[in-house]
Amino acid sequence: MITTATLTDQDKATLRTAAYGAVSLLAAAGAPHKTVSQGTIALSSATGLVGHVLSAKSRDIRLPGKTVAELADHVLPALTAAMSCLSTDPGEAANFRDTVLVAIQSATHPAKGVPAPAVTAMAAKIAAALAA
């Protein structure tokens, strides 16, 4: 039997903050603008419940901080919390994780050259937060 996650407004805000925050972290770590744009497109291409949540027009995404460390202090726990919010629906949890990972992959694979080491390291931290 498949269980569908019921999300509160706070849960939805957590998902949006986590997903768009992950792309913002990559930008802050030095990913090129064009690849960051590809990451955002990946998020807006999500389907299912996650797709509806990420594509909703809202003003509840909070990304405080003036440094990469401050942003990471907010976003990495939000990624773990987002996975927890979706724990009652394994399919949507996998959908969220895969969507964020595709966004990361889009932002860490520039058309020319290799990604900067700082971007690669941040992508690994994002993936680890999703798995926690």
Backbone as CSV, one residue per row, in Angstrom:
resi,resn,N_x,N_y,N_z,CA_x,CA_y,CA_z,C_x,C_y,C_z
1,MET,0.843,-1.180,0.000,0.000,0.000,0.000,0.892,1.249,0.000
2,ILE,0.589,2.179,-0.854,1.367,3.406,-0.966,0.742,4.472,-0.077
3,THR,1.562,5.099,0.732,1.100,6.188,1.579,1.484,7.505,0.926
4,THR,0.577,8.427,0.924,0.887,9.733,0.368,1.201,10.680,1.510
5,ALA,2.275,11.399,1.357,2.677,12.348,2.394,1.694,13.511,2.429
6,THR,1.315,13.891,3.624,0.513,15.081,3.816,1.453,16.129,4.391
7,LEU,1.596,17.215,3.673,2.561,18.227,4.057,1.879,19.475,4.599
8,THR,2.387,19.958,5.702,1.915,21.229,6.243,2.569,22.357,5.446
9,ASP,2.116,23.573,5.672,2.743,24.720,5.013,4.209,24.832,5.422
10,GLN,4.522,24.515,6.675,5.912,24.548,7.137,6.746,23.487,6.432
11,ASP,6.162,22.287,6.239,6.867,21.223,5.521,7.192,21.666,4.096
12,LYS,6.225,22.282,3.444,6.428,22.757,2.065,7.518,23.822,2.019
13,ALA,7.515,24.709,2.990,8.556,25.742,3.054,9.923,25.110,3.264
14,THR,9.979,24.061,4.089,11.233,23.356,4.324,11.744,22.719,3.034
15,LEU,10.860,22.071,2.268,11.259,21.462,1.005,11.795,22.506,0.029
16,ARG,11.087,23.622,-0.095,11.537,24.678,-1.024,12.864,25.276,-0.572
17,THR,12.977,25.553,0.717,14.223,26.115,1.245,15.373,25.146,1.024
18,ALA,15.147,23.872,1.277,16.199,22.872,1.118,16.643,22.760,-0.341
19,ALA,15.694,22.620,-1.238,16.033,22.406,-2.649,16.701,23.634,-3.265
20,TYR,16.050,24.785,-3.126,16.633,25.992,-3.723,17.871,26.440,-2.953
21,GLY,17.920,26.118,-1.672,19.108,26.414,-0.879,20.305,25.594,-1.335
22,ALA,20.070,24.348,-1.751,21.165,23.511,-2.249,21.800,24.145,-3.489
23,VAL,20.965,24.633,-4.382,21.485,25.299,-5.585,22.190,26.597,-5.200
24,SER,21.657,27.313,-4.242,22.300,28.546,-3.774,23.660,28.260,-3.144
25,LEU,23.765,27.152,-2.419,25.051,26.772,-1.830,26.096,26.519,-2.914
26,LEU,25.685,25.857,-3.977,26.622,25.608,-5.075,27.065,26.917,-5.714
27,ALA,26.129,27.844,-5.855,26.482,29.159,-6.411,27.455,29.869,-5.483
28,ALA,27.194,29.817,-4.199,28.061,30.481,-3.229,29.446,29.838,-3.194
29,ALA,29.504,28.541,-3.496,30.784,27.835,-3.497,31.578,28.081,-4.776
30,GLY,30.952,28.757,-5.744,31.689,29.132,-6.942,31.266,28.464,-8.233
31,ALA,30.129,27.783,-8.234,29.660,27.180,-9.484,29.325,28.296,-10.478
32,PRO,29.649,28.092,-11.752,29.354,29.122,-12.752,27.850,29.392,-12.868
33,HIS,27.513,30.630,-13.179,26.116,31.054,-13.255,25.283,30.168,-14.181
34,LYS,25.822,29.839,-15.331,25.067,29.039,-16.298,24.725,27.659,-15.737
35,THR,25.667,27.036,-15.035,25.391,25.715,-14.475,24.422,25.801,-13.300
36,VAL,24.485,26.892,-12.541,23.528,27.090,-11.448,22.123,27.249,-12.023
37,SER,22.019,27.952,-13.143,20.718,28.095,-13.815,20.179,26.731,-14.216
38,GLN,21.051,25.852,-14.697,20.628,24.503,-15.055,20.114,23.746,-13.823
39,GLY,20.738,23.969,-12.687,20.273,23.347,-11.450,18.877,23.814,-11.073
40,THR,18.627,25.103,-11.233,17.302,25.648,-10.939,16.261,25.092,-11.904
41,ILE,16.632,24.952,-13.158,15.717,24.361,-14.143,15.392,22.919,-13.749
42,ALA,16.385,22.198,-13.263,16.145,20.826,-12.817,15.115,20.785,-11.689
43,LEU,15.194,21.734,-10.767,14.217,21.780,-9.666,12.821,22.075,-10.190
44,SER,12.720,22.988,-11.133,11.398,23.354,-11.654,10.837,22.286,-12.579
45,SER,11.647,21.289,-12.917,11.194,20.193,-13.774,10.720,18.983,-12.979
46,ALA,10.697,19.101,-11.679,10.278,17.976,-10.830,8.816,17.639,-11.076
47,THR,8.469,16.389,-10.810,7.096,15.922,-10.971,6.561,15.443,-9.622
48,GLY,5.319,15.010,-9.623,4.698,14.484,-8.414,4.466,15.567,-7.371
49,LEU,4.267,15.137,-6.150,4.044,16.063,-5.040,5.198,17.045,-4.914
50,VAL,6.412,16.532,-5.034,7.601,17.387,-4.933,7.572,18.460,-6.015
51,GLY,7.221,18.082,-7.219,7.139,19.051,-8.311,6.135,20.147,-8.031
52,HIS,4.981,19.778,-7.481,3.965,20.780,-7.146,4.462,21.724,-6.061
53,VAL,5.138,21.176,-5.064,5.646,22.003,-3.967,6.733,22.958,-4.472
54,LEU,7.673,22.435,-5.254,8.789,23.268,-5.713,8.368,24.322,-6.734
55,SER,7.306,24.052,-7.477,6.881,25.017,-8.502,5.863,26.032,-7.992
56,ALA,5.389,25.854,-6.766,4.398,26.786,-6.214,5.026,28.164,-6.003
57,LYS,4.268,29.171,-6.332,4.735,30.539,-6.091,4.561,30.831,-4.606
58,SER,5.657,31.151,-3.969,5.597,31.440,-2.537,6.744,32.354,-2.172
59,ARG,6.653,32.886,-0.993,7.699,33.756,-0.470,8.257,33.210,0.839
60,ASP,8.215,31.896,0.955,8.618,31.284,2.222,10.016,30.680,2.193
61,ILE,10.760,30.906,1.134,12.133,30.394,1.082,13.023,31.361,1.844
62,ARG,13.638,30.856,2.897,14.504,31.683,3.736,15.930,31.162,3.632
63,LEU,16.804,31.993,3.119,18.211,31.625,2.978,19.079,32.692,3.632
64,PRO,19.096,32.713,4.968,19.872,33.732,5.674,21.364,33.441,5.637
65,GLY,22.129,34.463,5.843,23.575,34.298,5.929,24.298,35.109,4.883
66,LYS,25.447,35.591,5.276,26.267,36.378,4.366,27.498,35.609,3.924
67,THR,27.709,34.427,4.491,28.849,33.610,4.114,28.357,32.229,3.709
68,VAL,29.221,31.489,3.043,28.876,30.128,2.660,28.600,29.295,3.915
69,ALA,29.392,29.482,4.947,29.215,28.718,6.185,27.844,28.985,6.813
70,GLU,27.446,30.253,6.859,26.135,30.587,7.442,25.001,30.001,6.599
71,LEU,25.134,30.056,5.288,24.121,29.484,4.401,24.068,27.967,4.587
72,ALA,25.219,27.335,4.660,25.277,25.881,4.856,24.661,25.478,6.198
73,ASP,24.876,26.287,7.234,24.294,26.005,8.552,22.772,25.960,8.496
74,HIS,22.202,26.631,7.537,20.747,26.668,7.398,20.251,25.602,6.400
75,VAL,20.942,25.475,5.281,20.457,24.618,4.190,20.694,23.136,4.455
76,LEU,21.856,22.759,4.930,22.137,21.330,5.117,21.162,20.671,6.095
77,PRO,20.852,21.298,7.251,19.824,20.707,8.113,18.431,20.712,7.457
78,ALA,18.148,21.706,6.621,16.857,21.751,5.925,16.728,20.579,4.957
79,LEU,17.825,20.184,4.312,17.788,19.023,3.420,17.444,17.754,4.196
80,THR,18.064,17.579,5.354,17.774,16.416,6.190,16.329,16.472,6.695
81,ALA,15.880,17.659,7.093,14.497,17.816,7.572,13.493,17.544,6.450
82,ALA,13.818,17.950,5.241,12.924,17.707,4.103,12.745,16.209,3.881
83,MET,13.838,15.464,3.991,13.732,14.010,3.836,12.872,13.412,4.944
84,SER,12.969,13.976,6.134,12.152,13.510,7.248,10.670,13.817,7.007
85,CYS,10.383,14.993,6.457,8.997,15.374,6.146,8.353,14.388,5.176
86,LEU,9.165,13.832,4.301,8.653,12.932,3.270,8.795,11.459,3.640
87,SER,9.176,11.181,4.866,9.458,9.804,5.274,8.235,8.886,5.202
88,THR,7.034,9.437,5.269,5.833,8.597,5.195,5.515,8.172,3.774
89,ASP,6.181,8.764,2.799,5.964,8.416,1.397,7.328,8.172,0.741
90,PRO,7.802,6.935,0.792,9.132,6.633,0.255,9.307,7.044,-1.209
91,GLY,8.256,6.963,-1.989,8.344,7.351,-3.392,8.631,8.840,-3.547
92,GLU,7.950,9.659,-2.774,8.183,11.104,-2.845,9.506,11.487,-2.203
93,ALA,9.923,10.748,-1.181,11.241,11.000,-0.588,12.325,10.738,-1.639
94,ALA,12.192,9.643,-2.367,13.148,9.336,-3.436,13.059,10.381,-4.547
95,ASN,11.853,10.828,-4.851,11.656,11.852,-5.877,12.381,13.147,-5.485
96,PHE,12.231,13.565,-4.227,12.895,14.772,-3.756,14.411,14.612,-3.819
97,ARG,14.896,13.509,-3.285,16.344,13.262,-3.278,16.888,13.262,-4.710
98,ASP,16.223,12.532,-5.615,16.681,12.464,-7.001,16.621,13.828,-7.682
99,THR,15.588,14.598,-7.400,15.458,15.931,-7.991,16.606,16.835,-7.556
100,VAL,16.912,16.829,-6.270,18.016,17.660,-5.771,19.351,17.152,-6.320
101,LEU,19.518,15.844,-6.399,20.763,15.302,-6.937,20.946,15.649,-8.417
102,VAL,19.857,15.651,-9.177,19.937,16.063,-10.584,20.308,17.543,-10.662
103,ALA,19.736,18.354,-9.787,20.081,19.779,-9.762,21.557,19.965,-9.435
104,ILE,22.056,19.181,-8.490,23.472,19.253,-8.129,24.342,18.827,-9.309
105,GLN,23.952,17.738,-9.927,24.719,17.243,-11.070,24.732,18.288,-12.188
106,SER,23.598,18.929,-12.425,23.533,19.970,-13.451,24.470,21.119,-13.128
107,ALA,24.560,21.445,-11.866,25.387,22.589,-11.457,26.863,22.239,-11.306
108,THR,27.188,20.956,-11.218,28.589,20.585,-11.016,29.249,20.021,-12.266
109,HIS,28.533,19.992,-13.360,29.114,19.499,-14.608,29.066,20.586,-15.666
110,PRO,30.013,21.512,-15.603,30.030,22.594,-16.578,30.293,22.063,-17.989
111,ALA,29.836,22.819,-18.973,30.027,22.423,-20.365,31.505,22.339,-20.722
112,LYS,32.298,23.202,-20.134,33.735,23.215,-20.413,34.499,23.015,-19.109
113,GLY,35.496,22.159,-19.148,36.354,21.990,-17.981,35.743,21.123,-16.906
114,VAL,36.336,21.216,-15.754,35.890,20.449,-14.590,35.409,21.416,-13.516
115,PRO,34.519,20.953,-12.647,34.042,21.849,-11.593,35.156,22.194,-10.610
116,ALA,35.029,23.333,-9.995,35.994,23.755,-8.985,35.928,22.791,-7.798
117,PRO,37.054,22.552,-7.142,37.062,21.641,-5.989,36.070,22.049,-4.893
118,ALA,35.906,23.341,-4.673,34.966,23.796,-3.641,33.530,23.424,-4.010
119,VAL,33.199,23.496,-5.280,31.854,23.136,-5.744,31.639,21.629,-5.570
120,THR,32.636,20.843,-5.931,32.545,19.393,-5.779,32.394,19.008,-4.308
121,ALA,33.136,19.660,-3.440,33.046,19.381,-2.007,31.668,19.747,-1.461
122,MET,31.117,20.880,-1.908,29.790,21.284,-1.441,28.731,20.312,-1.941
123,ALA,28.876,19.837,-3.173,27.929,18.854,-3.712,27.941,17.587,-2.869
124,ALA,29.109,17.168,-2.417,29.207,15.985,-1.555,28.518,16.218,-0.214
125,LYS,28.646,17.418,0.340,27.981,17.736,1.612,26.459,17.740,1.445
126,ILE,26.002,18.237,0.315,24.554,18.248,0.037,24.043,16.819,-0.076
127,ALA,24.752,15.989,-0.805,24.348,14.579,-0.957,24.335,13.871,0.403
128,ALA,25.321,14.165,1.233,25.376,13.553,2.565,24.195,13.997,3.421
129,ALA,23.801,15.260,3.328,22.653,15.758,4.111,21.363,15.078,3.669
130,LEU,21.258,14.789,2.381,20.069,14.075,1.887,20.017,12.633,2.386
131,ALA,21.171,12.062,2.611,21.239,10.661,3.045,21.171,10.514,4.564
132,ALA,21.311,11.595,5.294,21.337,11.518,6.763,19.990,11.147,7.348
